Amino acid sequence: MLVELSTLQKHIRMLVTLEETNSPVISCYLTINEETLSWRSALDQRLYLLRRSLRGDARWDFEEALAQIEDFLRAELRADTQGVAIFARGGDKPFFLPLQFQVPLPNWVVVNSTPNIYHLIELKDTYHRFVVMISAAESARILEVNLGAVTDEVWRERPALRKRIGREWTKEHYQNHQREQSDKFLKEKISVLDGLMRAGGYTYLILAGNPWETARLRQALPRRLATKLIDTLPIAGNEQISDVVAATLARFIEAEEQESRAIAAVLMQEILSDGLAVAGTKATLEALQAQQVDALVLTKLYTPPPGWRCINCATLTDGQTAPKLCQECGSTAFRQVDLREEMVRLAEQQGASVEVVQQSDELLQLGGVGALLRYRATPIVENEPEPMLA
């Protein structure tokens, strides 16, 4: 079953709250295409290295989880699947979650104590969901597109107009009536579109069709729909739906990237004005752990320094080497972690949005990551001793 955006969000929530055990979790992302050996070869290379890296019970639990992944890849892949994300764990508390998408994912396989969700977050941020109306004079097709896949389609056809030129109508009378019917059908299309976008909570719209028809439709859109329109796509009318969706998907990704850059620009402005924002790995990590973050913003090229999690209290810190002492609980036991993954996990757990920007030179200069804050932290001021009375 292909995954819709709302379902994906539920799955992400499940993954970030999954209880840790002693058994490793396999996070397996693959691009499935006609070149079967491409993803199969990439998977086999990773599995060879991972098997050599695991010992004892961890190796047995790894093989148990891997068997489920192999069974799924062998028998459950859909013909239209382009990307899969599979999360599996063996042992006393087994877990298995396979997700299929009509957009590609990187070939990327890791083993950790928790699921790695970054690529799901990037997928959600990049593709999201939108509505496409393919409009012609005599018909309209309205498509709901979720994560690159058409999940619903509404068809509207203009009622046939009988030719009554002659004894009943003059040619001018008939042409006037035809225009009235055309205007009525245009309003009907807009009404159906409006109802669909309201019911589904969609915030993005793309119009497709011949330029004259899309221009006419665009001009007639009420303000609440016009503000959601991100582009128009000229088409001849005989294209395959899959080709139209692919073309609109490219336009949508461009618009989504512009929005991400706009949020990055807001972040930079807040930084320059000493507003509600922080930038850099250390400051962003501290804000996340203090639950101050409203939006986590990171570039696709962001490469954090090594991260460390206190085994006792789960406090995170960054540094080339493990800290000698946890500042929160005094523990000396730490485990190395992927800070990018941990930041995204914290943001999702706290209900903060995550924006992945393809390119932002300004943000890269500040470390490649930052956050818009809900509030500024109140500094802790130690009470000064009262003066001695003479």
ABEGO torsion letter per residue (X at the ends): XBBBAAAAAAAAAAAAABBBBABBBBBBBBBBBABAAAAAAAAAAAAAAAAAABBEAAAAAAAAAAAAAAAAAAAABBAABABBBBBBBBEABBBBBBBBBABBBBBBBBBBABBBAAAAAAAAAAAEBBBBBBBBAABBBBBBBBGGBBABBBBBBBBBBBBABEAABBAAAAAAAAAAAAAAAAAAAAAAAAAAAAAAGBABBBBBEBAAAAAAAAAABBAAAAAABABBBBBAGABBAAAAAAAAAAAAAAAAAAAAAAAAAAAAAAAAAGBBBBBEAAAAAAAAAAGABABBBBBAABBBBBBBBBAAAGBBBBEABBBABBAAAGBABBBBBBAAAAAAAAAAAAGBBBBBBABBAAAAAAGGBBBBBABBBBBBBBBBBBBBBX
